[in-house]
Amino acid sequence: MSAMDPTEIFRQEASELFEVLEGALLDLGLRPDDRELVDSAFRALHTIKGSGAMFGFDKVASFTHEFETAFDRVRKGEIKPTQELISVALAAKDYIRALIEDPQSTDDVIGEAILDDLKRFVFPDQAAAPVAEVAVAPLAPAESKQAGWHLYLEFESHILRNGSNPLDLLEDLCKLGPCFVVPVTDGIPFLDEMEPEDCYLKWDVKLHAACDKDAIDDVFMFVSDEMKLTLSPLEQIEAPAPMPLFNLLDDEPAVVAEIAAPAAEAVVAPVVEVAAAPVVAQPAVKAEPKSEPKSEAKRDDRGIATVRVQAERLDELMDRVGELVIAQARLTQLASSGSDLSIKMIAEEIERLASSLRDTTMGARMVPIGSLFGRFRRLVHDLSRDLSKPVEFVTTGEDTELDKTMIECLADPLVHLIRNAIDHGIEDTATRAANGKTEQGRIELAAVHSGAQVLVTVKDNGGGLNTARIRAKAEEQGLIAAGAVLTDHEIHQFLFHPGFSTAQTISALSGRGVGMDVVKRTIENMRGTIDLSTRPGQGTTVTLRLPLTLAIIEGLLIRVGEGRYIIPLSAVEECIELTAEDERSRGRNFLNVRGNLVPFLRLRELMTASGTPDRHQKTIIISTGETHVGLVADQIIGNHQTVIKSLSKLHSDVTIFSGATILGDGTAALILDVAQLVALAQSKVEKQHISEAA
């Protein structure tokens, strides 16, 4: 596999920073006095600017610098982050993203307009002054007596290899005020003992500036884990006169470098030119922290090391594990048919190792669903503004993990559901007030584990579904005959019909009948189900039931006639025998399971199996949600690790199968779609009730 382009790595890292920035800005709209949110947004901007300049994205660095300069007034507490300012800041974030992802399509005029808007909100009293000029206003001349700080800097020896240059940090430090630096040369080894990429210098710094400790911490925020910083306040003493620069090769015992504060007319501070350059600056040029983009090690807030790996490698690894599971199943079958005990022991050991490797690989693909939930905060914010509907967005279960492929497939359905909830579900302010509701609507997005499934719920507190309007629209489109007897559940299912919409006007958001049918089709392709419940005047809840992964599952292998089939083990509740009494009730097809009536399907009839059925047939009770259905089969063979293979397009109309797998003997077995079988059983029961009522 070819190595990734370093600029592509920058784009990936910038994408993560954009999520942090957007989240901080949206939270600021709710908590404008939260200092930590302001700092988080500022750190993200600072990193994007620095990394953009490093990778040659000069327009990104320039625009972000202006953005950062304007936002600095918020950081200093001089202005409050209003909703208008947040909206412009979000637009600026979108423009920076466009500059990184598709720079050719960006328009400089748009960028200038965004900066003008920022200036208008950040500098309301200086609307005509350019943002950059205000930001670099002349510093007051240093007084003869001024407060300051005494710093002692000691960096980890490997800091250069990580792409950080102490000289750049000293240059940033000098922007705070007059700075006097003494390189400490103690501990520098002989030349033949030096590692060219190690940092051996330490620095003794006197900063004559009336700044707070936080300003100094901000300079070293990205290397704080790779250095020791000793900080103490300076006495109010006379500022020393500038001292000349000396070369380290001279015989002077101490080397002093003056780093002056920026002049009034200067925009960029002078570069530090200390004699440590042969030791520090040169290795920094050689350091290539991103030259190996295939994987990247990081350490999170808990001190746990993480490694960034290309998604394609995880997919390839899962494919190899799938092939291994199939080969292991064949070995197990061969071993069970022989009498060699040693072969059986080896087969059992390989089965254990293959199962462990499968679980480990699947675990590596698991991603917290919170990474997906965070994307919708901006969607809700923008729709709430565009539709003039105040909406509170609440998420729970962000730590719930799901396969990365599932996360990718789930994004579009959730966009449609949230848009529909705000556009159709949440009433306008006047209607809510007339109904005695709060002015602000509420959208809840939640995720929770339920056995081997994940339930993702979108709930609103709007007006609920208008069943009568849905039915009238279905009759108008000829989907049902006038006066047909249908349950509310069946009527609500028309919302998932292609081209179906109850919107009276076509807008930019809805009205064309495209959306809910896409949701249902996508969820079914993910082997999931979608449930819809509503309470008139109180809201609607949409629940998506999804498997944890689309790659490998535990299955129950059964036989029906001569064919073999797989039922996902996560859907199996229990297995019982079909009694003689149940056999005699062919007209009703109900099982009595501990006093509860459970409908059942005869798989031999569904599969049109030939031959005589087994004398003692078995019933597998499956469930989706609260619904239970029995499946009658000839034989239950046992558990089977199932590597899911997609069916061809020729079999797209066969709805009761979700895929296929390869068995140990090399033959194929079809995987039953539990949701479709449950829906089929429910349909038969409802038709039976209607016929009995007639």
C-alpha positions in Angstrom: 0.0 0.0 0.0 1.4 3.4 -1.0 2.2 6.0 1.6 -0.3 8.8 2.1 0.5 12.3 0.9 1.6 14.4 3.9 -0.9 17.1 2.8 -3.6 14.5 3.1 -2.6 13.9 6.7 -2.9 17.6 7.3 -6.4 17.6 5.8 -7.4 14.7 8.2 -6.0 16.5 11.2 -7.6 19.7 10.1 -10.9 17.9 9.9 -10.6 16.9 13.5 -9.7 20.4 14.5 -12.7 21.8 12.6 -15.0 19.5 14.7 -13.4 20.9 17.9 -13.7 24.4 16.6 -17.3 24.0 15.5 -18.3 22.3 18.8 -16.7 25.1 20.8 -18.4 27.8 18.8 -21.8 26.2 19.1 -21.3 25.7 22.9 -20.3 29.4 23.2 -23.7 30.3 21.8 -25.2 28.5 24.9 -22.5 29.4 27.4 -21.0 32.7 26.4 -19.1 33.1 29.7 -17.3 29.8 29.5 -13.6 30.7 29.3 -12.5 27.1 28.5 -14.7 27.1 25.3 -13.0 30.3 24.1 -9.6 28.8 24.8 -10.5 25.6 23.0 -11.7 27.5 19.9 -8.5 29.7 19.9 -6.2 26.7 20.3 -7.9 25.0 17.3 -7.5 28.2 15.2 -3.8 28.5 16.3 -3.0 24.9 15.3 -4.8 25.2 11.9 -2.8 28.4 11.2 0.5 26.9 12.1 0.0 23.6 10.3 -1.4 25.3 7.2 1.7 27.5 7.0 3.9 24.4 7.5 2.3 22.5 4.6 2.2 25.4 2.2 -1.5 26.4 2.6 -0.6 30.1 2.7 -4.1 31.4 2.1 -5.3 29.2 5.0 -2.7 30.6 7.3 -3.4 34.2 6.2 -7.2 34.0 6.6 -7.0 32.1 9.8 -4.5 34.6 11.2 -7.1 37.4 10.5 -9.8 35.2 12.1 -7.7 34.5 15.1 -6.7 38.2 15.5 -10.4 39.2 15.5 -11.4 36.5 17.9 -8.6 37.5 20.2 -10.9 40.2 21.6 -13.3 37.5 22.7 -10.4 35.6 24.3 -9.4 38.7 26.2 -12.9 39.3 27.5 -13.3 42.6 25.7 -16.5 41.5 23.9 -19.2 38.8 24.4 -19.7 36.1 21.8 -23.2 37.0 20.5 -25.3 34.7 18.3 -24.5 36.9 15.3 -20.7 36.7 16.0 -21.0 32.9 16.4 -22.8 32.6 13.0 -20.1 34.6 11.2 -17.4 32.6 13.0 -19.0 29.4 11.7 -19.1 30.8 8.2 -15.4 31.6 8.6 -14.7 28.0 9.7 -16.6 26.7 6.6 -14.5 29.0 4.4 -11.2 27.7 5.9 -12.4 24.2 5.3 -13.0 25.0 1.7 -9.6 26.6 1.4 -8.1 23.3 2.5 -10.3 20.7 0.8 -11.0 22.5 -2.5 -8.9 25.7 -2.8 -9.6 26.2 -6.5 -13.3 26.6 -5.9 -13.0 29.3 -3.2 -13.7 33.0 -3.9 -11.5 35.6 -2.3 -14.5 38.0 -2.3 -16.4 35.7 0.0 -13.5 35.5 2.4 -13.2 39.3 2.5 -16.9 39.6 3.1 -16.6 37.2 6.1 -13.7 39.1 7.5 -15.7 42.3 7.1 -18.6 40.8 9.0 -16.2 39.6 11.7 -14.8 43.1 12.0 -18.2 44.6 12.2 -19.2 42.5 15.2 -15.8 42.4 16.9 -14.9 46.1 16.4 -18.3 47.9 16.4 -16.7 51.2 17.2 -14.0 50.9 14.5 -16.0 49.5 11.6 -13.8 51.2 9.0 -10.5 50.0 10.4 -8.9 46.9 9.0 -8.9 44.0 11.4 -5.1 43.4 11.1 -4.3 47.1 11.9 -6.3 47.0 15.0 -4.8 43.8 16.2 -1.2 45.0 15.8 -1.7 48.4 17.4 1.5 49.9 18.6 2.7 48.7 21.9 3.3 51.3 24.5 7.0 52.0 25.1 8.5 50.0 27.8 8.6 51.9 31.1 11.7 52.1 33.1 10.1 50.0 35.8 7.9 47.2 34.7 6.8 43.8 35.9 7.9 40.6 34.1 8.7 36.9 34.4 11.8 34.8 34.9 11.6 31.6 32.9 13.8 28.5 32.8 13.1 26.3 29.8 14.3 22.7 29.5 12.9 20.7 26.6 12.9 16.9 26.1 15.8 15.8 23.9 13.4 14.4 21.3 11.4 17.6 20.8 13.0 18.3 17.4 12.0 14.9 16.1 8.4 15.8 16.8 8.6 18.8 14.6 8.8 21.5 17.3 11.6 24.2 17.1 12.4 25.9 20.4 13.6 29.0 18.5 10.1 29.4 17.1 8.7 29.3 20.6 11.2 31.9 21.8 10.1 34.1 18.8 6.5 33.8 19.9 7.5 34.6 23.5 9.2 37.8 22.3 5.9 39.1 21.0 4.7 39.5 24.5 7.4 42.1 25.3 11.2 42.7 25.6 12.8 39.3 26.1 16.4 38.6 27.2 17.6 35.0 26.5 20.6 33.2 27.9 21.3 29.8 26.4 22.5 27.3 29.1 25.2 25.1 27.6 25.7 22.8 30.6 25.3 19.2 29.7 26.2 19.5 26.0 28.2 16.4 25.2 31.3 16.3 23.0 30.8 16.5 19.3 31.4 12.8 18.6 28.8 11.9 21.2 26.0 14.2 19.9 22.9 12.9 18.3 22.2 15.3 15.4 18.4 15.3 16.1 18.6 15.8 19.9 18.2 19.1 21.7 20.8 19.7 24.3 20.4 23.4 25.1 18.3 25.0 27.9 17.3 28.6 28.1 17.2 31.2 30.9 14.8 33.9 29.9 13.8 37.3 31.4 10.5 38.6 29.9 9.9 42.3 30.7 6.1 42.4 30.0 3.1 43.0 32.2 1.4 39.8 30.9 -0.4 37.1 32.9 0.8 33.5 33.3 -1.9 32.3 30.9 -0.3 34.2 28.0 3.0 32.5 28.6 1.3 29.1 28.9 -0.4 29.7 25.6 3.0 30.0 23.9 4.1 26.5 25.1 0.6 24.9 25.1 1.5 22.4 22.3 4.8 21.2 23.9 3.9 21.4 27.6 4.2 17.6 27.8 7.7 17.7 26.3 9.3 20.4 28.5 9.9 21.6 32.0 9.0 25.2 32.6 10.0 27.0 35.7 8.2 30.4 36.1 8.6 33.1 38.7 7.7 36.8 38.7 10.5 39.4 38.1 11.0 42.2 40.6 10.2 45.6 39.3 13.7 46.6 38.3 15.2 48.8 35.7 15.1 47.1 32.3 18.7 46.2 31.3 20.2 47.8 28.3 20.3 45.8 25.1 23.3 43.5 24.9 25.2 42.3 21.8 24.9 38.9 20.4 27.9 36.5 20.9 28.9 33.4 19.1 28.9 30.2 21.0 32.4 29.5 19.6 33.8 32.5 21.4 35.3 32.1 24.8 32.6 34.0 26.6 31.2 32.1 29.6 27.7 33.2 29.0 25.8 33.9 25.8 23.1 36.6 25.9 20.6 37.3 23.2 18.3 40.3 23.2 15.0 39.7 21.6 13.2 43.1 21.3 9.5 43.6 21.3 7.9 44.3 17.9 8.2 47.9 16.8 5.1 49.9 16.4 5.1 49.6 12.6 6.1 46.0 12.5 3.7 43.2 11.9 5.9 40.2 12.5 8.5 40.1 15.3 12.2 39.8 14.3 13.5 36.3 14.1 15.6 35.0 16.9 19.2 34.7 15.8 21.1 33.2 18.7 24.3 31.3 18.4 22.5 28.1 19.3 21.5 27.7 15.7 24.2 25.1 14.8 22.8 22.9 17.5 19.1 23.6 17.4 17.9 25.1 14.2 19.6 22.7 11.8 18.1 19.5 13.4 14.7 21.1 13.3 15.0 21.4 9.6 15.8 17.7 9.3 13.0 16.6 11.6 10.3 15.0 9.6 7.5 14.1 12.0 5.1 13.3 9.1 7.4 11.5 6.8 5.8 8.1 7.8 2.1 8.8 7.3 1.0 5.1 7.4 0.5 5.3 11.2 0.7 8.0 13.8 1.1 7.5 17.5 -0.7 9.8 19.9 -1.5 9.9 23.6 -4.9 11.0 24.8 -5.9 12.8 28.0 -5.8 9.6 30.0 -2.3 8.8 28.9 -3.4 6.0 26.7 -1.4 5.7 23.5 -3.4 5.6 20.2 -2.3 5.0 16.7 -3.8 6.5 13.6 -4.2 3.9 10.9 -5.6 4.2 7.4 -9.2 3.0 7.1 -8.3 0.8 4.1 -5.9 -1.2 6.2 -8.6 -2.0 8.7 -10.9 -3.1 5.9 -8.2 -5.3 4.4 -7.5 -6.8 7.9 -11.1 -7.6 8.3 -11.2 -9.3 4.9 -8.3 -11.5 5.9 -9.9 -12.3 9.2 -13.0 -13.3 7.4 -11.1 -15.7 5.1 -9.4 -17.1 8.2 -12.7 -17.8 9.8 -13.9 -19.6 6.8 -10.7 -21.7 6.6 -11.0 -22.4 10.3 -14.6 -23.7 9.9 -13.4 -26.1 7.2 -10.6 -27.4 9.4 -13.1 -27.9 12.3 -15.4 -29.9 10.0 -12.6 -32.0 8.7 -11.3 -32.7 12.2 -14.7 -33.7 13.5 -15.1 -36.2 10.7 -11.8 -38.0 11.6 -10.6 -39.8 14.6 -7.2 -38.2 15.1 -7.3 -36.6 18.5 -4.2 -34.4 17.9 -5.9 -32.9 14.8 -9.0 -32.1 16.8 -6.9 -30.4 19.5 -5.2 -28.3 16.9 -8.5 -27.4 15.3 -9.9 -26.3 18.6 -6.9 -24.2 19.4 -7.1 -22.5 15.9 -10.8 -21.9 16.5 -10.0 -20.2 19.8 -7.3 -18.0 18.3 -9.4 -17.2 15.2 -12.3 -16.1 17.5 -10.0 -14.0 19.6 -8.5 -12.4 16.5 -11.9 -11.7 15.1 -13.0 -9.9 18.3 -9.8 -7.9 18.5 -10.1 -6.8 14.8 -13.7 -5.9 15.2 -12.9 -3.9 18.4 -10.2 -2.0 16.5 -13.0 -0.9 14.0 -15.3 0.3 16.7 -15.8 4.1 16.9 -17.8 6.1 19.5 -21.0 7.3 17.9 -20.4 10.7 19.5 -18.0 11.4 16.5 -21.1 11.3 14.3 -23.5 13.0 16.7 -21.3 16.1 16.9 -21.9 16.8 13.2 -25.6 17.4 13.6 -25.2 20.3 16.1 -24.4 22.6 13.3 -27.3 21.3 11.2 -29.7 21.9 14.0 -28.2 25.4 14.6 -28.6 26.4 11.0 -32.1 25.0 10.5 -33.2 26.6 13.7 -32.0 30.0 12.4 -33.3 29.5 8.9 -36.8 28.4 10.0 -37.0 30.8 12.9 -37.7 27.9 15.3 -35.8 27.9 18.5 -34.6 24.3 19.0 -32.7 22.7 21.8 -30.5 19.8 20.7 -29.7 17.1 23.3 -27.5 14.0 22.7 -27.0 11.0 25.0 -25.0 7.8 24.6 -22.1 9.4 22.7 -19.7 6.7 24.1 -21.8 3.9 22.4 -19.4 2.2 20.0 -20.4 1.1 16.5 -18.4 -0.3 13.5 -16.8 2.5 11.5 -18.6 1.3 8.4 -21.9 1.6 10.2 -21.0 5.1 11.3 -20.4 6.1 7.7 -23.6 4.6 6.5 -25.7 6.1 9.3 -24.8 9.8 8.6 -27.2 10.4 5.7 -30.3 8.8 7.3 -29.9 10.8 10.5 -29.6 14.0 8.5 -33.0 13.3 6.9 -34.6 12.4 10.2 -33.3 15.5 12.0 -34.3 17.8 9.1 -37.8 16.2 9.1 -38.1 16.5 12.8 -37.4 20.3 12.7 -39.2 21.1 9.5 -42.3 18.9 9.9 -42.3 17.9 13.6 -41.5 21.1 15.6 -44.2 23.7 15.3 -43.6 27.4 14.8 -43.4 29.6 17.9 -47.0 30.9 17.6 -48.5 27.4 17.3 -46.5 26.1 20.2 -47.6 29.0 22.4 -51.2 28.5 21.4 -50.9 24.8 22.4 -49.4 25.7 25.8 -45.9 24.5 24.9 -42.6 26.1 25.6 -41.3 28.4 22.9 -38.2 26.3 22.3 -38.6 22.9 20.6 -36.5 19.9 21.5 -34.7 17.3 19.5 -33.2 14.3 21.3 -30.6 12.1 19.6 -29.7 9.0 21.7 -27.8 5.7 21.2 -27.7 2.7 23.5 -26.6 -0.9 23.3 -29.3 -3.5 23.3 -27.7 -7.0 23.2 -25.8 -7.3 19.9 -27.7 -4.3 18.5 -27.4 -0.5 18.8 -30.6 1.5 19.1 -30.3 5.0 17.7 -33.3 7.2 18.5 -34.4 10.6 17.1 -37.2 12.1 19.2 -38.9 15.5 19.0 -41.5 17.2 21.1 -43.5 18.6 18.1 -47.1 18.0 17.0 -46.8 14.3 16.1 -47.9 12.7 12.9 -51.2 13.6 11.3 -52.5 10.2 10.5 -55.6 11.5 8.7 -53.5 13.7 6.3 -51.1 10.8 5.6 -54.1 8.5 4.7 -55.6 11.2 2.5 -52.4 11.6 0.7 -52.0 7.9 0.2 -55.5 7.7 -1.2 -54.8 10.6 -3.5 -51.7 8.9 -4.9 -53.6 5.7 -5.4 -51.6 3.7 -2.8 -54.7 2.5 -1.0 -58.4 2.3 -1.9 -60.7 4.7 -0.2 -62.2 3.2 2.9 -59.6 0.4 3.2 -59.2 -0.9 6.7 -55.7 -0.2 7.9 -54.0 0.2 11.3 -52.2 3.5 12.2 -48.9 1.6 12.0 -49.6 0.6 8.4 -50.7 4.1 7.5 -47.5 5.6 8.9 -45.5 3.2 6.8 -46.5 5.2 3.7 -44.1 7.9 4.8 -41.3 5.6 3.6 -42.9 5.2 0.1 -40.8 6.9 -2.7 -42.2 10.2 -3.7 -44.6 10.5 -0.7 -44.8 13.8 1.1 -47.5 15.5 3.1 -45.9 19.0 2.8 -48.3 21.4 1.2 -45.6 23.5 -0.4 -42.2 22.6 -1.9 -39.3 24.4 -0.1 -35.5 24.1 0.0 -35.9 21.6 2.8 -38.8 19.3 1.9 -41.9 18.7 -0.2 -40.5 16.5 -3.0 -41.0 13.2 -1.2 -37.3 12.4 -1.2 -35.8 11.5 2.1 -37.7 8.9 4.2 -37.6 6.3 1.5 -33.8 6.8 1.4 -33.7 6.4 5.1 -35.5 3.1 5.1 -33.6 1.7 2.1 -30.2 2.6 3.8 -31.2 1.1 7.1 -32.4 -2.1 5.6 -29.1 -2.4 3.6 -27.4 -2.2 6.9 -29.5 -5.2 8.1 -31.3 -2.9 10.5 -34.9 -1.9 11.1 -36.7 1.3 11.6 -39.6 1.8 14.1 -41.9 4.8 14.1 -44.1 5.9 17.0 -46.0 9.1 17.6 -48.3 10.8 20.1 -50.6 13.5 18.7 -49.6 16.9 20.0 -46.6 15.5 21.9 -44.1 14.4 19.3 -42.6 11.6 17.3 -39.9 9.0 18.0 -38.0 7.2 15.2 -35.8 4.3 16.4 -33.1 2.7 14.3 -32.1 -0.9 15.3 -28.7 -1.7 13.9 -26.2 -4.5 14.2 -22.8 -3.8 15.7 -21.0 -4.7 12.5 -21.6 -5.6 8.9 -18.6 -8.0 8.6 -18.7 -11.0 10.9 -21.5 -12.2 13.1 -22.4 -15.2 15.3 -25.1 -17.2 13.6 -27.3 -20.2 14.3 -27.1 -22.7 11.5 -30.3 -24.6 10.7 -31.5 -27.0 8.1 -34.8 -26.8 6.1 -35.2 -29.7 3.7 -31.9 -30.0 2.0 -31.0 -26.4 2.4 -29.0 -24.7 5.2 -29.6 -21.2 6.5 -28.2 -18.8 9.0 -30.1 -16.9 11.6 -28.2 -14.0 13.4 -27.7 -15.3 16.9 -28.4 -11.8 18.4 -32.0 -12.1 17.3 -32.5 -15.7 18.7 -34.4 -15.8 22.0 -34.8 -19.6 22.5 -35.4 -22.9 20.7 -38.3 -25.2 21.4 -39.9 -28.3 19.8 -43.0 -28.0 17.7 -45.5 -30.0 19.6 -48.3 -32.2 18.2 -50.9 -29.7 19.4 -49.1 -26.9 17.5 -49.0 -29.1 14.4 -52.8 -29.5 14.5 -53.3 -25.7 14.6 -52.4 -25.2 11.0 -55.2 -22.7 10.5 -54.0 -20.2 13.1 -50.2 -20.7 13.3 -49.8 -19.6 16.9 -47.5 -21.1 19.6 -48.3 -21.0 23.3 -45.1 -20.0 24.9 -45.6 -19.9 28.7 -49.0 -18.4 28.3 -48.1 -16.0 25.5 -49.3 -16.5 21.9 -46.5 -16.2 19.4 -47.1 -16.4 15.7 -44.8 -18.8 13.7 -43.8 -19.3 10.1 -43.1 -22.6 8.5 -39.8 -22.2 6.7 -40.5 -25.3 4.5 -43.5 -23.4 3.0 -41.5 -20.2 2.5 -38.6 -22.0 0.9 -40.8 -24.5 -1.0 -38.6 -27.3 0.3 -39.1 -30.7 -1.2 -39.2 -34.1 0.6 -40.8 -35.2 3.8 -40.4 -32.9 6.9 -38.6 -34.3 9.9 -40.7 -36.0 12.5 -39.6 -33.7 15.3 -39.4 -30.2 14.0 -37.8 -27.4 15.9 -39.0 -23.8 16.4 -36.6 -20.9 16.8 -38.1 -17.9 18.6 -36.7 -14.7 17.2 -37.4 -11.1 18.1 -37.0 -7.5 17.0 -37.9 -5.0 19.7 -41.0 -6.3 21.5 -42.2 -8.5 18.7 -41.6 -12.3 18.9 -42.0 -14.7 16.0 -41.3 -18.5 15.7 -39.5 -20.0 12.7 -40.1 -23.7 12.2 -37.1 -25.7 10.8 -36.3 -29.4 10.4 -33.0 -29.3 12.3 -30.9 -27.0 14.5 -27.2 -27.7 13.6 -25.5 -25.3 16.0 -23.5 -22.0 16.3 -21.6 -20.8 13.3 -19.2 -17.8 12.9 -20.7 -16.2 9.9 -18.6 -14.1 7.4 -21.3 -12.0 5.6 -21.1 -11.9 1.8 -23.4 -9.6 -0.1 -25.9 -11.0 -2.6 -25.7 -10.1 -6.3 -28.0 -7.5 -7.9 -29.9 -10.4 -9.5 -31.2 -11.4 -6.0 -32.1 -7.8 -4.9 -35.9 -8.7 -5.0 -35.4 -11.6 -2.6 -36.3 -9.7 0.6 -36.1 -12.5 3.2 -32.4 -12.9 2.8 -29.8 -10.3 3.9 -26.7 -12.1 2.5 -24.8 -15.4 2.3 -21.9 -17.1 3.9 -19.5 -20.0 3.1 -19.7 -23.1 5.2 -16.9 -25.4 6.3 -17.5 -27.8 3.4 -17.3 -25.0 0.8 -21.1 -24.8 0.2 -23.1 -21.6 0.6 -25.8 -20.8 3.2 -28.2 -17.9 3.0 -28.6 -15.6 5.9 -32.2 -14.9 6.9 -33.3 -11.3 7.3 -35.0 -11.3 10.7 -36.8 -8.0 10.2 -38.4 -9.1 7.0 -39.5 -12.4 8.5 -41.1 -10.6 11.5 -42.8 -8.1 9.2 -44.1 -11.1 7.1 -45.5 -12.8 10.2 -47.1 -9.6 11.4 -48.8 -9.1 8.0 -50.2 -12.6 8.1 -51.5 -12.2 11.6 -53.2 -8.9 10.7 -54.8 -10.4 7.6 -56.0 -13.3 9.6 -57.6 -10.9 12.2 -59.3 -8.9 9.4 -60.7 -12.1 7.7 -62.0 -13.4 11.1 -63.6 -10.0 11.8 -65.3 -10.1 8.4 
